[in-house]
Amino acid sequence: MKFNERLKFLRRSSKLTQEQVATYIGVKRVAYTAYEAGRTSPSLENLVKLAQLYNVTTDTLLSCYTNASSVINSFEKEFENNADRFSPECLTAEERNLIAAYRASGKGEQISAYIKRITKEK
């Protein structure tokens, strides 16, 4: 799928109008229409805004991935490669204490106080 086709697909899937998308990224509707028609391309800034709007990566918008399953496979492989970093055996005592405090407190203020306390101890 080409970039302009992907834009149109994402907009329609999100049930948005061209006017709504154009307003969100800060361009006139005719400029956005030109993106979907493939006549022009958005600036880098607007490309990032579009990715944020549709909750996708800029790579996805630019068609670096040919389909959704390749995106999922990519994320799965990355997670598998990094999963060991988060196993209990790999956490420091300080990290385990922080997780325990987080689970026990439920309040951001208590977590902030804990972080301040352990920072002073160092």
ROSE-4610 file (N, C-alpha, C; in Angstrom, 1 decimal, always signed):
// ROSE-4610
residu = [M/M/M/K/K/K/F/F/F/N/N/N/E/E/E/R/R/R/L/L/L/K/K/K/F/F/F/L/L/L/R/R/R/R/R/R/S/S/S/S/S/S/K/K/K/L/L/L/T/T/T/Q/Q/Q/E/E/E/Q/Q/Q/V/V/V/A/A/A/T/T/T/Y/Y/Y/I/I/I/G/G/G/V/V/V/K/K/K/R/R/R/V/V/V/A/A/A/Y/Y/Y/T/T/T/A/A/A/Y/Y/Y/E/E/E/A/A/A/G/G/G/R/R/R/T/T/T/S/S/S/P/P/P/S/S/S/L/L/L/E/E/E/N/N/N/L/L/L/V/V/V/K/K/K/L/L/L/A/A/A/Q/Q/Q/L/L/L/Y/Y/Y/N/N/N/V/V/V/T/T/T/T/T/T/D/D/D/T/T/T/L/L/L/L/L/L/S/S/S/C/C/C/Y/Y/Y/T/T/T/N/N/N/A/A/A/S/S/S/S/S/S/V/V/V/I/I/I/N/N/N/S/S/S/F/F/F/E/E/E/K/K/K/E/E/E/F/F/F/E/E/E/N/N/N/N/N/N/A/A/A/D/D/D/R/R/R/F/F/F/S/S/S/P/P/P/E/E/E/C/C/C/L/L/L/T/T/T/A/A/A/E/E/E/E/E/E/R/R/R/N/N/N/L/L/L/I/I/I/A/A/A/A/A/A/Y/Y/Y/R/R/R/A/A/A/S/S/S/G/G/G/K/K/K/G/G/G/E/E/E/Q/Q/Q/I/I/I/S/S/S/A/A/A/Y/Y/Y/I/I/I/K/K/K/R/R/R/I/I/I/T/T/T/K/K/K/E/E/E/K/K/K]
num = [1/1/1/2/2/2/3/3/3/4/4/4/5/5/5/6/6/6/7/7/7/8/8/8/9/9/9/10/10/10/11/11/11/12/12/12/13/13/13/14/14/14/15/15/15/16/16/16/17/17/17/18/18/18/19/19/19/20/20/20/21/21/21/22/22/22/23/23/23/24/24/24/25/25/25/26/26/26/27/27/27/28/28/28/29/29/29/30/30/30/31/31/31/32/32/32/33/33/33/34/34/34/35/35/35/36/36/36/37/37/37/38/38/38/39/39/39/40/40/40/41/41/41/42/42/42/43/43/43/44/44/44/45/45/45/46/46/46/47/47/47/48/48/48/49/49/49/50/50/50/51/51/51/52/52/52/53/53/53/54/54/54/55/55/55/56/56/56/57/57/57/58/58/58/59/59/59/60/60/60/61/61/61/62/62/62/63/63/63/64/64/64/65/65/65/66/66/66/67/67/67/68/68/68/69/69/69/70/70/70/71/71/71/72/72/72/73/73/73/74/74/74/75/75/75/76/76/76/77/77/77/78/78/78/79/79/79/80/80/80/81/81/81/82/82/82/83/83/83/84/84/84/85/85/85/86/86/86/87/87/87/88/88/88/89/89/89/90/90/90/91/91/91/92/92/92/93/93/93/94/94/94/95/95/95/96/96/96/97/97/97/98/98/98/99/99/99/100/100/100/101/101/101/102/102/102/103/103/103/104/104/104/105/105/105/106/106/106/107/107/107/108/108/108/109/109/109/110/110/110/111/111/111/112/112/112/113/113/113/114/114/114/115/115/115/116/116/116/117/117/117/118/118/118/119/119/119/120/120/120/121/121/121/122/122/122]
x = [+0.9/+0.0/+0.9/+0.6/+1.4/+1.0/+1.9/+1.7/+0.4/+0.0/-1.3/-2.5/-2.4/-3.4/-3.6/-2.4/-2.4/-3.0/-2.7/-3.4/-4.9/-5.3/-6.8/-7.4/-6.7/-7.2/-7.3/-6.3/-6.3/-7.3/-7.5/-8.5/-9.9/-10.2/-11.5/-11.7/-10.7/-10.8/-11.1/-10.6/-10.8/-12.1/-12.8/-14.1/-13.9/-12.8/-12.5/-12.7/-13.0/-13.1/-11.7/-11.5/-10.3/-10.2/-11.2/-11.2/-10.7/-11.2/-10.8/-9.3/-8.8/-7.4/-6.6/-7.0/-6.3/-6.2/-7.3/-7.3/-6.3/-6.3/-5.5/-4.0/-3.6/-2.2/-1.8/-2.9/-2.6/-2.4/-3.1/-3.0/-4.4/-4.5/-5.8/-6.3/-7.6/-8.1/-7.6/-7.4/-6.9/-5.5/-4.7/-3.3/-3.4/-4.3/-4.4/-4.9/-5.9/-6.4/-5.3/-4.4/-3.2/-2.4/-2.2/-1.5/-2.1/-3.5/-4.2/-4.2/-4.2/-4.2/-2.8/-1.8/-0.4/+0.3/-0.3/+0.3/+1.4/+1.3/+2.3/+2.5/+3.5/+3.8/+3.9/+3.5/+3.5/+5.0/+5.1/+6.4/+6.7/+8.0/+8.3/+7.5/+7.3/+6.5/+5.1/+4.5/+3.1/+3.0/+4.1/+4.1/+4.1/+4.8/+4.8/+3.4/+2.8/+1.5/+0.5/+0.6/-0.3/-0.1/+1.2/+1.5/+0.9/+1.0/+0.4/-1.1/-1.7/-3.2/-3.7/-3.0/-3.5/-2.8/-2.0/-1.3/-0.5/+0.3/+1.1/+2.5/+3.5/+4.8/+4.9/+5.9/+6.1/+6.5/+7.2/+7.6/+6.3/+5.3/+4.1/+3.4/+3.4/+2.9/+3.6/+4.9/+5.8/+5.9/+5.1/+5.0/+6.3/+7.1/+8.3/+7.9/+6.7/+6.1/+5.0/+5.0/+4.0/+2.7/+2.6/+1.3/+1.4/+0.3/+0.2/+0.9/+0.9/+1.6/+3.1/+3.7/+5.1/+5.5/+4.6/+4.8/+4.7/+3.7/+3.5/+4.7/+5.1/+6.3/+7.5/+7.7/+8.9/+8.8/+7.7/+7.5/+7.7/+7.2/+7.4/+8.8/+9.6/+11.0/+11.7/+11.4/+12.1/+11.8/+10.6/+10.2/+10.9/+11.0/+11.7/+13.1/+13.7/+15.2/+15.4/+14.5/+14.7/+14.0/+13.3/+12.5/+13.4/+14.6/+15.4/+15.8/+15.8/+16.2/+15.2/+14.0/+12.9/+12.6/+13.4/+13.2/+13.6/+13.0/+13.3/+14.8/+15.4/+16.8/+17.7/+17.3/+18.1/+17.9/+16.9/+16.6/+17.5/+17.9/+18.8/+17.8/+18.4/+17.6/+16.8/+17.4/+16.8/+15.6/+15.7/+14.6/+13.5/+13.8/+12.8/+12.1/+12.8/+12.2/+11.2/+11.7/+10.8/+9.5/+9.6/+8.4/+7.5/+8.1/+7.3/+6.6/+7.3/+6.7/+5.6/+5.8/+4.7/+3.5/+3.7/+2.6/+1.8/+2.5/+1.9/+1.2/+1.7/+1.2/-0.1/+0.0/-1.1/-1.2/-0.3/-0.3/+1.0/+0.9/+2.1/+2.9/+2.3/+3.1/+4.0/+3.5/+4.3/+5.5/+5.3/+6.3/+7.4/+6.9/+7.8/+8.7/+8.0/+8.7/+9.8/+9.4/+10.4/+11.6/+11.3/+12.4/+13.3/+12.7/+13.5/+14.4/+13.8/+14.5/+15.7/+15.5/+16.6/+17.7/+17.2/+18.2/+19.1/+18.6/+19.4/+20.3/+19.9/+20.7/+22.0/+22.0/+23.2/+24.3]
y = [-1.2/+0.0/+1.2/+2.2/+3.4/+4.4/+5.3/+6.3/+7.0/+7.5/+8.2/+7.3/+6.0/+5.1/+4.7/+4.6/+4.3/+5.5/+6.7/+7.8/+7.8/+7.5/+7.5/+6.3/+5.2/+4.0/+4.3/+4.9/+5.2/+6.2/+7.2/+8.2/+7.6/+6.8/+6.2/+5.2/+4.5/+3.5/+4.2/+5.4/+6.2/+7.0/+6.9/+7.6/+9.2/+9.7/+11.1/+11.7/+12.9/+13.6/+14.2/+14.6/+15.2/+16.5/+17.2/+18.5/+18.3/+17.3/+17.0/+16.7/+15.9/+15.6/+16.8/+17.6/+18.8/+19.7/+19.9/+20.8/+20.3/+19.0/+18.4/+18.6/+18.5/+18.7/+20.1/+21.0/+22.4/+22.8/+22.1/+22.5/+22.7/+23.3/+23.5/+22.1/+22.0/+20.7/+20.4/+21.4/+21.1/+20.6/+21.0/+20.5/+19.0/+18.7/+17.3/+16.5/+17.0/+16.2/+15.9/+16.8/+16.5/+15.4/+15.3/+14.1/+12.8/+12.8/+11.5/+11.2/+12.3/+12.1/+11.7/+11.9/+11.6/+12.7/+13.9/+15.0/+15.6/+15.7/+16.2/+15.3/+15.6/+14.9/+15.8/+15.4/+16.2/+16.5/+17.6/+17.9/+16.8/+16.8/+15.8/+16.1/+17.3/+17.7/+17.1/+17.3/+16.8/+15.3/+14.7/+13.2/+12.7/+13.3/+12.9/+13.1/+14.2/+14.5/+13.4/+13.1/+12.0/+10.7/+10.4/+9.1/+9.1/+10.3/+10.4/+10.3/+10.9/+10.9/+9.5/+8.7/+7.3/+6.3/+6.7/+5.9/+4.8/+5.2/+4.3/+4.9/+4.2/+4.7/+5.4/+6.3/+6.9/+5.9/+4.8/+3.7/+3.1/+2.9/+2.3/+3.3/+4.5/+5.5/+5.5/+5.3/+5.4/+4.0/+3.1/+1.7/+0.9/+1.1/+0.3/-1.1/-1.3/-2.6/-2.8/-4.0/-4.2/-4.6/-5.1/-5.5/-5.5/-5.6/-5.6/-6.7/-7.9/-9.0/-8.8/-8.2/-7.9/-7.0/-6.0/-5.1/-5.9/-6.7/-7.5/-8.4/-9.1/-10.0/-9.2/-8.0/-7.2/-6.9/-6.5/-6.2/-7.4/-8.5/-9.8/-10.2/-10.0/-10.4/-9.5/-8.2/-7.2/-7.5/-7.9/-8.2/-9.5/-10.5/-11.7/-11.5/-10.6/-10.3/-9.5/-8.8/-8.0/-8.5/-9.6/-10.1/-10.4/-10.9/-11.3/-10.1/-8.9/-7.7/-7.5/-8.0/-7.7/-8.9/-10.0/-11.1/-10.7/-11.3/-10.9/-11.1/-12.1/-12.3/-11.2/-10.5/-9.4/-8.0/-7.9/-6.7/-6.5/-5.3/-5.0/-4.9/-4.9/-4.8/-3.5/-2.5/-1.2/-1.2/-1.9/-2.0/-2.8/-3.9/-4.7/-4.0/-3.2/-2.3/-1.3/-0.7/+0.3/-0.4/-1.5/-2.2/-2.6/-3.1/-3.4/-2.2/-1.0/+0.2/+0.6/+0.5/+0.9/+0.0/-1.3/-2.2/-2.0/-1.6/-1.5/-0.1/+0.9/+2.2/+2.6/+2.5/+2.9/+4.4/+5.2/+6.6/+7.2/+8.1/+8.7/+9.4/+10.0/+10.8/+9.9/+8.7/+7.8/+7.3/+7.1/+6.6/+7.7/+9.0/+10.1/+10.2/+10.1/+10.2/+9.1/+7.9/+6.7/+7.0/+7.5/+7.8/+8.9/+9.9/+11.0/+10.4/+9.5/+8.9/+8.1/+7.2/+6.4/+7.2/+8.3/+9.2/+9.9/+10.3/+10.9/+9.9/+8.6/+7.6/+7.3/+7.6/+7.3/+8.2]
z = [+0.0/+0.0/+0.0/-0.9/-1.0/+0.2/+0.4/+1.5/+1.4/+0.3/+0.2/+0.4/+0.0/+0.2/+1.7/+2.3/+3.8/+4.6/+4.2/+4.8/+4.7/+3.5/+3.3/+4.1/+4.1/+4.8/+6.3/+6.9/+8.3/+8.7/+7.8/+8.1/+8.1/+7.1/+7.0/+8.1/+8.4/+9.5/+10.8/+11.0/+12.2/+12.2/+11.0/+10.8/+11.0/+10.4/+10.4/+9.0/+9.0/+7.7/+7.4/+6.1/+5.7/+6.5/+6.7/+7.4/+8.8/+9.5/+10.9/+10.9/+10.0/+10.0/+9.7/+8.7/+8.4/+9.5/+10.2/+11.4/+12.5/+12.7/+13.7/+13.4/+12.2/+11.8/+11.5/+11.4/+11.2/+9.7/+8.8/+7.4/+6.9/+5.7/+5.0/+4.5/+4.4/+3.9/+2.5/+1.6/+0.3/+0.3/+1.3/+1.4/+1.8/+2.8/+3.2/+2.1/+1.3/+0.2/-0.8/-1.0/-1.9/-1.4/+0.0/+0.5/+0.1/+0.4/+0.1/-1.4/-2.3/-3.7/-4.2/-3.4/-3.8/-4.6/-4.6/-5.3/-4.5/-3.2/-2.4/-1.1/-0.4/+0.8/+2.0/+3.2/+4.4/+4.8/+5.5/+6.1/+7.2/+7.6/+8.7/+9.9/+10.3/+11.5/+11.3/+10.1/+9.9/+9.8/+9.4/+9.3/+10.7/+11.6/+13.0/+13.7/+13.3/+13.9/+13.4/+12.1/+11.5/+12.2/+12.5/+13.2/+14.6/+15.3/+16.6/+16.6/+15.6/+15.4/+15.3/+14.5/+14.2/+15.1/+16.0/+16.9/+16.2/+15.3/+14.5/+14.4/+14.0/+13.8/+12.5/+12.4/+11.1/+10.0/+10.5/+9.6/+9.0/+9.8/+9.3/+8.3/+8.6/+7.6/+6.3/+6.4/+5.2/+4.5/+5.0/+4.4/+4.5/+5.5/+5.7/+6.1/+6.6/+6.9/+5.9/+5.3/+4.3/+4.8/+6.0/+6.6/+8.1/+8.7/+10.2/+10.8/+10.2/+10.9/+11.0/+10.0/+10.1/+11.2/+11.5/+12.6/+13.9/+14.0/+15.2/+15.4/+14.4/+14.5/+14.9/+14.4/+14.8/+16.3/+16.8/+18.2/+19.1/+18.6/+19.4/+19.5/+18.4/+18.4/+19.3/+19.3/+20.2/+21.6/+21.9/+23.3/+23.8/+22.9/+23.3/+23.5/+22.8/+22.9/+24.2/+24.7/+25.9/+27.1/+27.0/+28.2/+29.4/+29.1/+30.2/+31.1/+30.5/+31.3/+32.4/+32.3/+33.3/+34.2/+34.1/+35.0/+36.4/+37.4/+38.8/+39.1/+38.5/+38.8/+38.2/+37.3/+36.7/+37.3/+38.2/+38.9/+40.1/+40.3/+41.5/+42.7/+43.9/+45.1/+45.1/+44.7/+44.6/+43.7/+42.5/+41.6/+42.2/+42.8/+43.5/+44.6/+45.3/+46.4/+45.8/+44.7/+44.0/+43.5/+42.9/+42.4/+43.6/+44.7/+45.9/+46.4/+46.5/+47.0/+46.0/+44.8/+43.8/+44.0/+44.1/+44.2/+45.5/+46.6/+47.9/+48.1/+47.4/+47.7/+46.9/+45.6/+44.8/+44.7/+45.3/+45.2/+44.7/+43.8/+43.2/+44.2/+45.2/+46.2/+47.0/+47.4/+48.1/+47.3/+46.0/+45.2/+45.0/+44.8/+44.7/+46.0/+47.2/+48.5/+48.6/+48.1/+48.1/+47.3/+46.1/+45.1/+45.7/+46.3/+47.0/+48.1/+48.9/+50.0/+49.5/+48.5/+48.1/+47.3/+46.7/+46.1/+47.1/+48.2/+49.3/+49.9/+50.0/+50.6/+49.8/+48.5/+47.7/+48.0]
